[in-house]
Amino acid sequence: MLDAAVLVLNRSFLPIHVTSVRRAFILLYQGLAKAVDERYDTFEFESWRRQRVRSDDHSIGTVAGRIRVPRVIQLALFDRVPRRHVRFSRTNIYARDRNTCQYCGRRKTRAELNLDHVIPRSQGGRTTWENVVCSCVECNRRKGGRTPRQARLRLLRAPQRPRWTPIVGMVPPGQTHPEWGPFLSILDAPDRNAELAEH
């Protein structure tokens, strides 16, 4: 439980980082952060410690009794605005395309996927967000060094630079929390809430 993920917000309630429950409690105890509940109220350590622990809450035991695990914290003295740039990488292409072949539509493990240049490099295609897609090995072989049209394949959707924040990409799948949804949607993540619901 102490290694579970906690979303970190700046003073303007914008997400800037993901930390562990252990680190979140340290920041709360030192007065460097406040816990944020489901109503967006903020709590310093002592007032958070006195919050009632409901049966469906995750909590940890202390000498003074059980204390709720915060899912979101807000830093007390940090105003930095998060970068919106998503780095071009293999991992982020897989995340953008949801580990789904953009030709046949089948979701695969990463070991069964590779990246494909929609317009092949041999025909002047560039390695950009708008020209690289996730492809299964079979479709990639079938396409070869041709364009989708030449290979009689169709893309599920035109590839684009993602608009979501890379913050969630820092967390292993299944470790995000629904409480993060409202804060991540601020950063132009139109279907991030749906992704959170899937985990």
C-alpha positions as CSV (number, residue, x, y, z in Angstrom):
1,M,0.0,0.0,0.0
2,L,2.8,2.4,0.8
3,D,4.1,2.1,-2.8
4,A,0.8,2.8,-4.4
5,A,0.5,5.9,-6.6
6,V,-0.6,9.3,-5.5
7,L,-1.3,12.2,-7.9
8,V,0.6,15.4,-7.0
9,L,-0.9,18.8,-7.9
10,N,0.6,22.3,-7.8
11,R,-1.0,25.2,-6.0
12,S,-3.3,25.8,-9.0
13,F,-4.6,22.2,-8.8
14,L,-2.7,21.2,-12.0
15,P,-1.2,17.7,-12.0
16,I,2.6,17.8,-12.1
17,H,3.9,14.4,-10.8
18,V,3.0,11.0,-9.4
19,T,4.5,9.9,-6.1
20,S,4.1,7.0,-3.6
21,V,1.8,6.9,-0.6
22,R,4.9,6.8,1.6
23,R,6.3,10.0,0.1
24,A,2.8,11.7,0.2
25,F,2.5,11.0,3.9
26,I,6.0,12.5,4.5
27,L,5.0,15.6,2.5
28,L,1.8,15.9,4.5
29,Y,3.5,15.4,7.8
30,Q,6.1,18.0,7.0
31,G,3.5,20.6,6.0
32,L,4.7,20.7,2.4
33,A,1.5,19.3,1.0
34,K,-2.2,19.0,1.8
35,A,-4.5,16.0,1.1
36,V,-7.3,16.5,-1.4
37,D,-10.6,14.6,-0.9
38,E,-13.3,13.7,-3.4
39,R,-15.0,17.1,-2.8
40,Y,-11.7,18.9,-3.6
41,D,-11.4,20.1,0.0
42,T,-7.8,20.3,1.2
43,F,-6.5,19.0,4.6
44,E,-3.3,19.5,6.5
45,F,-1.9,16.4,8.2
46,E,-3.7,16.7,11.5
47,S,-7.1,17.4,10.0
48,W,-6.6,14.6,7.5
49,R,-5.6,12.2,10.3
50,R,-8.9,13.0,12.1
51,Q,-11.0,12.2,9.0
52,R,-13.3,9.2,9.4
53,V,-12.1,6.1,7.7
54,R,-15.0,4.5,5.8
55,S,-15.2,0.8,5.1
56,D,-14.4,1.3,1.4
57,D,-11.3,3.5,2.0
58,H,-7.8,2.3,1.8
59,S,-6.0,3.1,5.0
60,I,-2.9,2.4,7.0
61,G,-2.5,1.7,10.7
62,T,-0.6,4.1,13.0
63,V,0.0,4.3,16.7
64,A,-2.9,6.9,16.9
65,G,-5.3,4.7,14.8
66,R,-6.1,4.2,11.1
67,I,-5.6,7.0,8.6
68,R,-7.0,7.3,5.1
69,V,-4.6,6.9,2.2
70,P,-4.7,10.1,0.1
71,R,-5.1,9.6,-3.7
72,V,-4.4,13.2,-4.5
73,I,-2.2,15.8,-2.7
74,Q,-1.5,19.5,-3.4
75,L,1.9,21.0,-2.8
76,A,1.8,24.0,-0.6
77,L,4.5,26.1,-2.2
78,F,4.8,25.0,-5.8
79,D,3.4,27.0,-8.7
80,R,5.2,25.4,-11.6
81,V,2.9,24.6,-14.6
82,P,3.3,21.1,-16.1
83,R,4.8,20.7,-19.5
84,R,2.2,19.7,-22.1
85,H,4.8,18.3,-24.5
86,V,4.6,14.5,-24.8
87,R,7.9,13.1,-25.8
88,F,8.0,11.0,-29.0
89,S,8.9,7.5,-28.0
90,R,8.0,3.9,-28.7
91,T,6.2,3.7,-25.3
92,N,4.1,6.8,-25.9
93,I,3.1,5.5,-29.4
94,Y,1.9,2.3,-27.8
95,A,0.0,4.4,-25.2
96,R,-1.5,6.7,-27.8
97,D,-2.7,3.7,-29.9
98,R,-3.7,1.7,-26.8
99,N,-1.6,-1.3,-27.8
100,T,-3.9,-1.8,-30.8
101,C,-2.8,-2.5,-34.4
102,Q,-3.9,0.5,-36.4
103,Y,-4.6,-1.7,-39.4
104,C,-6.5,-4.7,-38.2
105,G,-7.8,-3.3,-34.9
106,R,-6.6,-6.2,-32.7
107,R,-5.2,-5.4,-29.3
108,K,-1.9,-7.2,-28.7
109,T,0.9,-7.5,-26.1
110,R,3.8,-5.2,-26.7
111,A,5.9,-8.2,-27.7
112,E,3.5,-8.8,-30.6
113,L,3.6,-5.2,-31.8
114,N,6.0,-2.9,-33.6
115,L,6.0,0.5,-35.1
116,D,5.1,1.2,-38.7
117,H,5.8,4.3,-40.8
118,V,2.5,5.0,-42.6
119,I,4.4,6.5,-45.5
120,P,7.6,4.4,-45.6
121,R,10.9,6.1,-45.1
122,S,11.9,4.7,-48.5
123,Q,9.2,6.9,-50.0
124,G,10.1,10.0,-48.0
125,G,8.1,9.3,-44.8
126,R,9.4,10.9,-41.6
127,T,9.6,9.6,-38.1
128,T,6.9,11.8,-36.6
129,W,3.7,11.5,-34.5
130,E,1.7,12.0,-37.7
131,N,3.5,9.2,-39.6
132,V,4.2,6.4,-37.1
133,V,1.6,4.0,-35.8
134,C,1.3,0.8,-33.7
135,S,1.1,-2.3,-35.9
136,C,1.0,-6.0,-35.3
137,V,3.7,-8.1,-36.8
138,E,1.3,-9.7,-39.4
139,C,0.0,-6.4,-40.7
140,N,3.5,-4.9,-40.8
141,R,4.7,-7.8,-42.9
142,R,1.7,-7.5,-45.2
143,K,2.2,-3.8,-45.7
144,G,6.0,-4.1,-46.2
145,G,7.6,-1.0,-47.7
146,R,4.3,0.3,-49.2
147,T,1.8,2.9,-48.2
148,P,-1.5,1.6,-46.7
149,R,-3.2,2.3,-50.0
150,Q,-0.6,0.5,-52.0
151,A,-0.9,-2.5,-49.6
152,R,-4.8,-2.3,-49.6
153,L,-4.9,-1.6,-45.9
154,R,-6.8,1.0,-44.1
155,L,-5.8,2.9,-41.0
156,L,-8.3,2.9,-38.1
157,R,-7.6,6.6,-37.6
158,A,-5.1,9.2,-38.8
159,P,-2.2,9.3,-36.4
160,Q,-1.8,12.6,-34.4
161,R,0.4,14.1,-31.7
162,P,-1.3,13.2,-28.4
163,R,-2.9,16.0,-26.3
164,W,-2.8,14.1,-23.0
165,T,-0.3,14.7,-20.3
166,P,2.5,12.2,-19.9
167,I,1.9,12.0,-16.1
168,V,-0.2,8.9,-16.2
169,G,2.4,7.2,-18.5
170,M,4.7,7.3,-15.5
171,V,2.4,4.9,-13.6
172,P,2.1,1.1,-14.4
173,P,-1.3,0.2,-15.8
174,G,-3.9,-0.5,-13.1
175,Q,-2.4,1.8,-10.6
176,T,-4.2,5.0,-11.5
177,H,-7.3,6.0,-9.5
178,P,-10.7,7.4,-10.5
179,E,-10.1,10.3,-8.1
180,W,-7.4,11.6,-10.6
181,G,-9.9,12.0,-13.5
182,P,-11.1,15.5,-12.8
183,F,-7.5,16.8,-12.5
184,L,-6.1,15.0,-15.6
185,S,-9.0,16.2,-17.7
186,I,-7.8,19.8,-17.1
187,L,-4.8,19.0,-19.3
188,D,-6.8,18.4,-22.6
189,A,-7.2,14.7,-22.1
190,P,-10.5,14.1,-23.7
191,D,-10.7,10.3,-23.2
192,R,-8.4,10.0,-20.1
193,N,-11.4,9.6,-17.8
194,A,-12.5,6.6,-19.9
195,E,-9.0,5.1,-19.7
196,L,-9.0,5.5,-15.9
197,A,-12.4,3.7,-15.8
198,E,-10.9,0.8,-17.8
199,H,-8.1,0.2,-15.2
